[in-house]
Amino acid sequence: MRLISSLLAGAALAALGGCSTLQGLMPGHDDATPSEVAPEIASVAPGAPGDKPTWVNAAKTGAGASYEAYVDGQYRDGGRTGEVSRVWFSLADGVLTETMYGLIHQAQIKQLRFAVVTDTGLSVEGTDTTHRTEYLHTDAQGRPLSPAYRVITTDKQGRFEIEKRIYTDPDSQSLVIQASIRALRGRITPYLLLEPHMANTGVGDRGDASTSTMIVDGDASGFLPSRLHAWEDGVHLVLRPGRPFAATSVGFVGQSDGLADLADGRLDHAYASTGETAGNLMLTGAMGPITEGETAERSFVIGFGASEAEADAAIEATTTTGLDEVLRRFNGEGERVGWEDYIASLDQLPRIAEQSTDGGKLAYASALMLKVQEDRTHAGALIASLSNPWGDTVDATNPSTGYKAVWPRDFYQVAMALLALGDEETPLAAFRYLPQVQVDAQTPGNTGATGWFLQKTHVDGEIEWVGVQLDQTAMPIMLGWKLWKAGLVTDSEMARMYAGMIKPAADFLVDGGKIGLLWNDRQITPPWTQQERWEEQEGYSPSTTAAVITGLTVAADIARASGDAASATRYQAAADDYASKVEARMFTTDGPWGDGDYFIRLSRNENPNDHNPLGENNGQPAMPEDRIVDGGFLELVRYGVRAPDAPSILASLPEYDDQTREDRFRVRYDINGVPAFRRYGNDGYGEQTDTGGNYGVGGEMHAGQRGRLWPIFTGERGQYELAAALQHPSADTGWTQAQLNGIRQTYVRGMESFANGGLLLPEQVWDGVGDDTAHDYRPGEGTNSATPLAWTHAEYIKLLRSLADRAIWDRYAPVEERYAR
């Protein structure tokens, strides 16, 4: 048998004086003329390594992965859901963006979009189109039941519309895109553009592309499928169309890529491979023309694997099953086990969704998002977000997790929200996962204190950042206590976890110690923390101290149950000491705002009245600590360290709420009647007010940067208002019910208003201050910071649960009884 590739056949025709038109004339190809889809073909693409790579817009409107059932609390093949799929995808600007395979942070694709040649010029999805995102599978009330999406992009000049259905194969390492491309006016020719970022970088990729391969064997002949292929460092991607491309090419971005070539409306050059040179790639697949009023149905399957053969096998498994059946399995329809089954297992979801003001749509979407953002190798590894903040200006030359990593603080919020939904398996897996990110004598490179939890790690425990944040050491204890009291952790397991994880953590919260890991050699003396919850400043923080007091109080409870009475006494004594000094350390009585009495964001020492400056951060100048206000003091109420009507709490609310203050120091901004808050005054973690540029452009801090509004704080304030309402003696009266309804209409509805069209909640929303950037943001619209932020979805779910229970979900009874009553 002889195999003659279309490339070689075209070259042979050219040598005979003919033109290379084989791609456009093969049986089963799109019906296209040679001038449109038969470019000159060369073997190796020039221009390596291509332009400097970046990631993409972090304002996702969709994020998805398959539902996988645990096998004995772990992810293993052979359970109720068969093979474990380890593919995640995201959507932004109407196109497929970062797509991960392997571990949840290991991106393999930057983006996949269509470029369309029209009678009046080239139009590119995302840049020249509008878009909307919908869920493919919903219940009768329109509430999403799986993270499978319908994405519709419409040309701004009304020449075409593209509808894509996007989901993964739960039984294979593959992603499915089913596209309907409609010509609305004139004649169009679409091109698929795939930009791989193999092995989590935009450099080092190699690739090849082919249309079809002619098989000649005696009198028999035929064609093998066309395909696009990229690889780096033992990971491969193959895209195979359901119907062969009319032409294909692989090139280096900005030098020999298909999009640059299409500037004149024609794919003039095509390249079969990158040869032996690696770089920043774009793979192009041409389809035939579509005339006005016609619709072309096209399907594409992308397979991943450790080899080209494995990626091909993943595609073959998906196509053999059939795409419609793959979608039914993804959804869990009928007897199939999938996302419907997970949603049905959340026995608290219907009840808490009744507290919403949108019919439960965001509650169901939040449940999906919280579970989607878990690694499928390390059970219980809950990340912050499937995004890379401000990714379109973030260098992709080196591997980057962005927010696709474990922070024990975000981790705690998500685990508690999943528990609030009625998920008993994932929070337990999360608790059992936590020892992997705790510092002990075996932690690579550690020469110092143990017991504290790492600032940020990959899901496999690889160390990324090593600042000490005491709330991140307290929260694993708090989660364990909640699970224990819920009956999900047995006494015997808790005794083991106490000895191995909780006691070392609690000891550190009492004693601190000298750190000896990578760059960090600081001495930590609790409750002084090297970094507070925003990872930026050292000192005494109300929010951090609230968590430390809570962690030690419940650690004392666990210690007593584990037979360690001496440690229990020591932990409670430390908590009592910290609680008795909260105001003395962090409440100014000589501040410049209001009457001068309020909690400050942070005190660098134990004197909140010394006007000591905080450190410079995020491009913003150092300011006296008593000029910086935030909402961290509300965490004292949430956990039960202070009553809602404690004098220090009530005194701080007017300064937190003051909307007359100059923008630099102002925290609260009501958006369409919704109370919304920045992290703190003088925050620089956001877009530039002067130029509209992203945060940290060029890897540098800029004076014009400004942190925007975080929906999390709308939820936190709602929790406080609920705590205050429930504290009233007439808590069962109609008057209090009116208060609860007011909280729903103000804070629940407010958080819902910040969700985008895909029902995803962002890290930050636009506050209307300064240049509205290239995105033309409107107040209340999510920015290019990070969407979906798991913590935001978690805060929304916990607010609903608190309203449903008429009790604060994050309240700790031993803490409240000891300090707030």
N, C-alpha and C positions, 0 to 999 in steps of 0.2 A: 504494500500500500504506500502511496506517495501523498504527502501533505504539502499543498502549495498555498501559502498565505495570500490574502488579498493584497497585502503590501507588495510582495514579490511579483504577483501577477500584474499589478498596476505598473511596477517599474519595468516589467518586460514589455508591456504595451507601449509605454513611453519610448523605450529604446527602439521600437519598430515604427516610431513616428506617430503613434496614436496617443490618445490622452488617457489618463488614469481615471476611468469612470466606473470601474468594477463595483465600488461600494454602492453606488446609487442604482445599480441595475440588477443586483442579486435577487433571486426569488425570495419573496417574503419580506423584503426591505420596504421602508417607507417610499412612497411614490414621489421621487424628487428628480429634478433635472441635474445634469452633471455640473453646471456652473454654480449650483447652490450648495452642493454637499460633497463634491469630489475635489478636494484641494490637492495641491502638489504634496507628495508624501516624501519625507526624509526619515532616515533610520533613527537618528539621535537628535533630541531637542537641544538647541543652543541656549546660551544665556545663563548657565548655572552660576551661582546657586539661586538666582532670582532675588526679588526684593526682600527686605527685612520683614519677617512675618509678625503678625499680631493675632490676638484672639478676636472675638466678635462682641456685639452688643450683649450686655448682661441682663437686659430687660426682657426676660423670657415670657412668652405667653403660653408656653406649654412645656411640660417635662414628663417623660414617661419611661417605664420599664415594665417588664412582666411581673406578675405576682408569683412568688415562689414560696411554697409551704416548707416549713422547717421539718427536718428529720431529727428527732431527739434534741431539739433546740439549736440545731446547726443547719447550714445549707449544704446538702449533699444530693447527688443525683439519686433517682430511684424512689423518691417519695411520691406523695399524691399528685404532684405537679411534674413528675418525670425529670428530664434533664434540667439543670439549673441554667437559665439564661443570664448571662452577665453582660448585657447590653443596655445602655441608657441613652436617651436622646433629649435634646432640647429644641425649642422653637423660638425664634425672634424675628421680627420684621417680616413675618410670613414665610420664612424659609427654615429649613433644617439647619440647626447650629450645632455646637459642641455635642459630639456623640462619643460615648465612652464604651470601651470593651476591656474586660479583665477586671481590674479593681475600679471602683467608682470614680477615681480621679484620673484614670488613664485615658485621656482623650485620644481618638484616632481620626476624627473628622473635625475640621474647623467649620465648614458650612457646605451645603448643597443647595443650589438655586438654579433657576432657568433664566437664560437670556433669550430674548425673542426678537428676531429680525422682522420688522414690519415694513409696509410700503413707505412709511414716513420716518424710519429710523430705528435704531436699536433701543430696546427697553429691557432693563434688568430687574429681576425680582428683588424686592427690598428697597432698592434705590428709586425705581420709577413706578412703583405699584403701591396701592393701599392694601390693607390686609385685615382679615378677621379670623379668629380662632374659635372653633366650636368642639364640643365633645361628641364623639361618634355614638357613644352608648350611654343613654340616660334612662331614668325611670319615668313614670307617667307625669311626675311633677317637674321634669326637666333637670333633676339632680344627677350629676355625673356618676357613673358606676364603674368606669375604667378610664385610665389615662391614654386612650386612643383618640386621635384628633382628626378633625376635618379643618383644613386651612385653606382659605380662599384668598387669592391675590388677584387684584384687578388693576390693569394698566391705567395709569392716571389720565391717559388720553382716550380711554375707552376702546382700545383696539383688540384686547383679548382678556380672558379670565382663566385662571388656573385653579383647579380644586385638587387638593392633595389629601389622601387619607394615609395617616402615618401611625405605625405601631410596630412592636417587635414580635418575633416568634418565640413563645414561651418554651418551646421544645428545641430550640436551635440558637446558635450564636449569630443571629441575623436580624436585619431591620427591613421593613417593607414600606415602600412608597407606591401608592396607586394614584395616578394623576389623570385628570380629565382636563384637556387643554382645548379651550373654545376660542375660535376666531370670531370676534364680535364685529370687526370692521376691516375690510380688505383681506389681504393674504399675509399669513404669518409663517415663520419657520422657527421652531423652538430648538434650543440647544441646552443640554444638561451640563452644568458646571459643578464639579466636585473638587473641593480643596481638602486633601487629606492633611492631617497633622499627626502622623503616625508616632507612636511611642511618646505622646504628649508633648511634642515640639513641632514647630513649623520648619525645621531644617533636618537634613539627614534622610529625607524621604527619597525613595527611588520608585519608578513606576513604568508601566507599559500600557498600551492601549491597542485594541484590535477591533475591526468591524466584524467580519466573518472569515472563516478559514475554509477554503475549498478542499474537499476531500476527493481525491481521484484514485480509484482502485478498479482498474479494468474498465468495465462498462458502467460501474456504479460511481455516482458522485453525489455530493451534498455539501452542507455547510455546518460548521460548528458555530455556537453562539458568539456574538460579539461581547466584549467585556472591557472593563477598566480595572486596573490593578495597581496597588501601591503597597510598599512595605518598608519596614525599618526594624532592625534589632529583634528579629524573631517574632514580629507581629505583622500580619498581612490583612489586607482589605481587598475584596473583589466586589465590583458592582456588575450585575448582569441584568440587562433589560429583558422584559418579556418578549419584545419584538426587536430584532437586531437594529443597531444604530446604522444610519446611512453613512456616517463617517465618524472617526474617533481621532483624538489627539491627546498627547501628554506634553506639557510644557512647563517652564519655570515662570512663576508669577511675576508679571511686570516685564518679562523679556520675550517669552515665546508661548505664552498661554493663550488659550482659545478666546477668552474675553477680549484681550487686547487685539487679537487678529480680527475679531468681528466688528471692530470700529467702523469699517467701511461697508458693513452689512454682508460680508462674505467670509467664510473660513478659507482663506487662501493657502494656508500652510498647515500641514498635519505632521506630527512626529510620532513614531511608533514606540519610542522608549526614551528614558533618560540616560541610557547606556550605563557606564560605570560611575557616573557623577550623581551626587545626591544634592538635594536642596529643597526649596519651597515650591511645591507643585500645584498644578491645576490639571485635572483630567476633564476632557470634553467629549460629549457624545451628541452627534447631530441627529435630528429627526427630520422627516420630510415636511413639506409645506402643508398648511391647512387653509382652506379658503373660507371666506365669510359664511357664517351660519353652520359650519362643520365643527364637530368635536372629535378629537383624537384621544382614545383611551390608551394609556401606557402604564405599565407596571415595572418597578425596579426593585430588585432584592440585593441588599448589601450583606455579604457574609464576612465574618472575621475568624481568624484562627492563627495558630502558631506557624502555619505554612500556607502556601498558596493552595495546596490540596485540601487543607482543613477548611479554609474559607470557601472553596468551591463546594465542599461537602455540606457546609452549613446552608448554602443556597439550595443545593439539590434537595436537602431534607425539607426545606420550606416549600419549594415548588412542588415536590411530590405530595406533600400534605394538601396543598391547594390554598391560595391566599384567603379565600372566604372562610375556610375551616380554621386557618391560623388565627384569624380575627375572632372567630367564635371561641376558640380556646383561650385567647388572650383575655377576652371579656369574662369567660367562665359561664357561658350560656348553657342552659340545660344541665346535663350530667357532667359537663366539663368543669374542671376545677380551675378557677381563675379569679379575676378581680371581684366579680359579683360575690364570690364566696367570702372574700376578705371583708367586704363591706357588710355582708350579712352577719359576720361574726362580731361586729362592733355593736354590742347590745345596748350601749348608751347613746349611740349616734342618733337614732330617731328622736329620743327624748330631748337631747340637748339641741338638736336642730330646730325644735319647736321654739327655742329662744331667739332664733334668728329673725331678721326682718326681710329676708329675701327668699323665703320658702325653703331654706336649707341648702341652697345650691353651693354657697361658699363652704359650709360645714362639710359637705360630702367631698368637695374638691380638696379641702384641707386634709381630710383623712387620707385621700389618695397621695397627696404631696408628701405628707409626713412619712408614709411607708415607702414611697418611691425612692426617697433619699436615704436609703440604707444600703450598705454594701451587700453584695450577694455571695461573698466569700467569707467574710468575717461577720457572722450573725450578730446583730445588735450594734454594729458600727454605724452610728447616726451622724451624718455630716451637716454642715451649716447651710449649704446651697449648691445646687447643680449649676454653678455659674462662676465666672471669673470677673469680679467687679471692674467696670469700665474697660471691658476686655478689648474693645476696638482700638485702644491705644496702649495695651499691655503687650510688651515684647514676648513673643513666643519662641525665641531662640533657645531658651533653656526650659526644662520641665517646670510646670507651675501647677499647683493644686488649686490656687485661688481659694474659694470657699468650700471646695470639695474635700474637706478634711474634718477631723474631730477636734472640737473644743469642748471640754467637759461641761462648760456653762450652757452652750447651745444644746448640747447632748441632753443635759438634764431637762431643759424646757421641753424638748421633743418627747423624751420618754414619759414625762408627766402628762403631756397632752394625749399621747397614745393610751396611757392608762385611763385618762378621763373618758376616752372614747369606748372603753371596754376591751381594748386589746390587752390581753394578759400575757401573751407570748413574747412580743417584741420588747417591752420594758424589762422583762426578766432576762432575756438574752442580752440586753444592753447592760444591765447590772453585772452580769457575769463576764461581760467583755471588759469592763473598766480596769481590772488589774493590768491589762496590756499597756495602759497609758499612765500607770503610776510609777514613780521613781523608786527603785529599790537598789540593793547592792549589786544586782546583775544588770542594771541599765547601762548600756554601752557608754563608756567614757565617764561615768559618774564617780566622783571622788568625795562627794559631800553628803549633805543631809538627805534623808529618804522620807517617804511617806506622802510627799506632795505630788500633785498630778501635773503632767506636762501641759504647757500652754496650748500647743497645736501639734498634731501628729497626722501622718497618713493613716488610713484605716488599718494597715497592717502593723501599726505601732512605730513605724519609722519616725524618728524625731525630726521636727521641723523648727519649732520655736520653743525657747526654754525660759521665758519669763515666769515668775512665780505670782499667781493670782489666787489669793486665798479663798475666794468664793468658789473657784474651780476645784479646790480641795475639800471644801465643805459639802458641795452639792452631791457628790457620789454617796456620802453618808446619808444625806437627806433622802435621796432616791431609795436607798436600801431600806431605810426605816419605813417609808411609805409602802414599799412592796411587802415588807415583813408584816406590817399591820393589816395589809389587805389579804394576808394569808397566802401570798404567792411565793414567799420565801419561808421555808420551814425554820423552826428553831434550830435544828441541827445545821442546816446550811448557813444560817445567820451566824452561828457560833464559828463556823469555819471562815466565813467572810470577815467576821470581826477580827479574828486572829491574823488573817493574811492581808486584809486591805483596810478595814475601818479603824482598827486600833493604830496602825502606823499613821494614817491620815489625821486622826484626832490628836495623837501625840504631837504631830507637827503643828497643828493649830494652837496647841498650848505652848510648846517649847520653841518652835521655829528651828533655826539652825543656819549653818554656813552652807551656801550652795556651792557645788563644784561640778558644773556640767557645761561644756562648751565655753561660751564667753562669760557665763554667769557665775560670779564668785561673791555675791552679796550675802550679807547677814540679814536674815529675816526674823523680826521680833513681832509676832502677832499681837493685836490685830492689824498692826502696820503691814501694808501689803506693797510688794514691789510694783504691782500693776493692779489698777481697779478694773471694773468690768469692761471698760473700753480700751484696756491694754495700753494705756498711754502715760499714766502718772503714778507716782509712788506717794504713799502716805496713808492717812486714815480716811476711809470711804464709808459713808452710811450704808450703801447697798452691799458692799463687801462685808462690813461688820455685821449686818443683819444676817447674812448667810453663815458667817462664822459662829455667831451666837447660837443660831438654830442648829447647825451641824454638831456643835459640841453638846448641846442639850439632848438631842436625840441619840448621840453617841453614848452619852451617859446611860440612857435607857437601855441601849443595846448591851453596853458593858455589864450592867447589873444582871440582865437576862443571861449573859454568857459567863456569869460567876466571877467577874472582875470588879468587885465592889470598890477597891481602892482607886482604880482608874475612873470609875463612874464618879466618885467624889471629886477627883481632880479635874475632870472635864467640866463638871457642873460649876465648880468653884471658878474656873477660868471664864466660863460663860457669864457667870454672875458679875465678875469683875469687869468684863468688857461691856456688859449691858449697863452697869452703873456709871460708866464714863462716856456714854454715847454723846450726850449733849456737851459735856465738858471738852471733848476732843473735836467735835464736828459742827457745833451750833454756835454761830457768831452772835454776839450781842452788841456789836459795834460795826455792823456792815453798812455799806453806802446805799442800799436799796430799802425802800419802805421805812419801817420803824427801826430797821437795823437788826432785828431778831429773826434768824432763819438758819436752816441747815445749808451748809455750803457743799459744793460738789466734793471737795477733798481738802483735807488739811495736811500740809507737809509734815507738821509736827503736832504736838498735843495742845497747841494754842491757836484756836481758830480766830483770835482777835489780833494777831500780830501783823496782819496785812502782808504776810509772806507770799512772794510770787510763786505761781505754779511754773512748771517747765514749758519752754516753747514746744509747740507740737503742730504737725500738719500745716506748717507754713505760717502759723499764727504766733504773734509775739506773746511773751510771758506777761501774765496779768496777775494782780493781787488775788489770792484765793477767795477772798470774801466778795469779789465781784462776779464770781462764777457760780451760777445756780443751776441745779439739775433736779430731776425727779427721783434720784436714788433714795431719798429719805422715805419714799412710799413703800419701799421694800421692807422697812421696819414694821409697817402695818401688815403687809401681805403675810409675813411669816408668823406674826404674833409677838414681836419684840416690843411694839408700842401699840396702844389702843388708837383707833381712828381719831379720837378726840383728845389725844395727848396734847398738852399745851405746845410742845415743840413742833408737833405736826401741824396743828392749826395755824401757828404763827408763820410757818414756811409756805403755806399754800398761796397767800397773796403775792409773794415775791416770785414764785414759780409761774403764776398765772398772769403776771403783769405784761400787757401787750402794748404799753406806751413806751417801753424802754427802747433805746437805739438798737438797730438790727444786730450789731456785733454781740450784744449781751442778752438780747431778747431770746426767750425759749419757746413761748407759746404763740401759735398762729392759728386762729380759727379759720378753717377752710370750708366754705359753704355751710357754716353753722356747726362744723365738726371740730371739737378741740383737738389740736395736733401740736406736737412738741418736738423740738430738736433734742439731741442728746444733752447738750449743755451750752451755755453761752460761750462764745469764742471758739466754737467747734469749726475745724477746717477740713473735716473729712467729707468732701463733696465737690461739686462742680465749681468752676471759677466764676465769680460774679462779674469780673471785668471783661474776660475774653469769651466766656461760655465754654471754655475747654474742660476736659475731664479732670478728675482728681489725679494728681501724680504724673502728669504727662512728662514723658522723657525720663521717668524714674526720679523726678525732682519735686520738691515741695514748692508751692507758689503762694504768694501772699494773698491772692484773690480767692483762694479756695474757701468754700463755706459748706459746713455740714447742714443737711436739709432736715426735713421732718420725718420721724420714724413712726409708722403705724403702731409699733409695739407699745409706745407710750400712751396712745389712745386707749389701748386695752388695759395697761397698768392703771391708768386713771379710773377707768371703769371699775376695776377691781377695788380700788380704794373707795369710790363712791358707794359701791355695794356693801363693803365692810362698814362704812359709816351708817348706811341705811339699816343694816341688820343689827347694829348696836343699839338702835333706838328701842326703848321699852315696848312700844306698840308695834313690834315687828310683824305681827300677824294681822294687822288692821288693813283696811282698804287704803288708808293713807300711804302706808309703806308699799302696798302693791302698786300704787301710782308712782312711787319713787322707783320701783323696779322697772316699771314700764318706761319711765323716763330714761333710765340707764340703757335699756334696750334701744330706745329710739335715738339716743345720743351717741353712745359708745359702740354698741354692736353695729348699728346702722353706719356709724362713722367708719369703723374698720372695713365694713363691706364696701363702702364707697371708694376705698383705696385699691380694691382688687381690679385687675385689668380684664380685658375681654376673655382671657382664658381662665378667669377666676383664680389667678395667682396673686399673692400678696408680696409687695416689695420690701426691701430694707428701708428705702427712703422714698419720700414723695416730694414733689417740687413745692417750694414755699413762696415762689413769686419774687424772690429778691435777686436783682441783678439780671445779667444776660440769660435769656431762656434757652441758650445753646442751639446747636444745629438741629436738635429734636423738636424745637418750638414747644417746650413743655408748658402745660397749663397747671395752675395750682391744684394740688391733690393728685396729680398724675405721677405714677411711679417713674423713677429715674433709672439711669444706666448703672446703678450701684450694684444690686444683686436681687434677682427675682427668679424663682420663688425663694424667699428667706424662710427657712424652716421655723425659726424662732417666732416670726410674725404669725405664721399659720398656727403655731402652738399657742401663742398668746390668745388668739381669737377663740380657739377651741376651749381653752381653760376659762375664758370669760363666760362662754356659753354654759360650761359645766357648773361654774359657780352660781350663775343665775338659776339654773335648773335645780341645784341642790339647796339654794338659799344659804350657802356656806362657801367661804373662799377655798378653792381647791388646793391652793398652796399653803394653807394655814396648817401649823403644827401644834396640836393640842398641848403637849407639854410646855412649849414655848409660850403660848398664849396664857396658859394657866399660871405660869410663873411670873411673867413680866407685864402682860397687858391687862390683867385683872387685879 
